[in-house]
Amino acid sequence: MKRLMLALMTVGLFFTGVAHSDDAQYERGIGGVESLRGASELETTRPADDFKRYPRDQGVIDSDYVYQPPLIPHTIRNYEVSLNANKCLSCHSWKNAKEMGATKISVTHYETREGQVLSDVSPRRYFCQQCHVPQADAKPLVGNTFKRVDALRDSVE
């Protein structure tokens, strides 16, 4: 019982900051939390970043690596993709794509993990934004030295 009480007191001291009173980041109220947006105090709400701008009528941005899911060349703001509805399928399903002038979704989206072909989109491929994102000319959040696959570079340039 004494060990349990001692453990609970230690945890309590940790969360109140007493155990880390010599650490400046705990004294400033940020709790040691830092993200790509920088350090911000836990008690304050930082203003949201501006929405990314998605240009209208832009050309399709080419793939950078093999098997990269295609980027979405239009805005998807206010598109509902939920258990009850999928706005993407209103244009990109095999039934509607020709009439809407949209790209058909791949036949792989109708297969289960085991390779069984379904009559409708597979549940694991139903939520499009898990893999596909709108293309935008946005600066990277973190720097990188990524280089395109040579075979893709030659076909694009």
Disulfide bonds with the S-S distance in Angstrom:
none
